[in-house]
Amino acid sequence: MPGRNLAKPFAIAGFLLAEIYMLFTVLGPVGRETHPLPVAVPETADVEPGTPVPLKAKVSRAVVSAPFFGCFGAIAGTGLGLLASGLRGDFRRPAAPSAPVK
């Protein structure tokens, strides 16, 4: 008898973990790179260095990033769930049915 398919719980867990990772990525501190960029980027003169990012920008980043992180997390979770199910032997052929009883 085949066992339980673990793809769905792993996909849900992958989705949730990806969304948590997205929050850490979006709400984390801005990088502190000291070397110049290879392309000249026009600097805005009205914002001083070290100014915190506005809340509206953080929320919009989180809203835009959520579908991408969630989908890819669910895809990775599904793959891991299928691998776990396969390693557990869940995809075995069922036993041959016995002769019908009259």
C-alpha positions, 0 to 999 in steps of 0.5 A: 500500500503506498504511503502518504505523499509529502509534496503538499506539506513540503510545498506549504512549508517551503512557501511559508519559509520563503515568505519569512525569508522575503521579509528578512530580505526586504526589511533588512538593512541596506548594504554598506558597499564602499566601492563605486558602481561600474556604471555612473548612476546619477545621485539625488542631491535631496537625500543625505547618506544614512537616511532610513528607507521610508515605510511606504517603500518597504511595504511596496517592496514586500508586496512586489516580492511576495508572489515571487518568493512564495512561488519559488519557495513552494516549487522548491518545497514540492521538489523536496517533498517528492524526493522525501516521498521517493526516498521513503518508498511511497511510490511502490507498486501496490500488491497484486489484488487477490482472487475475487471471492464468490 
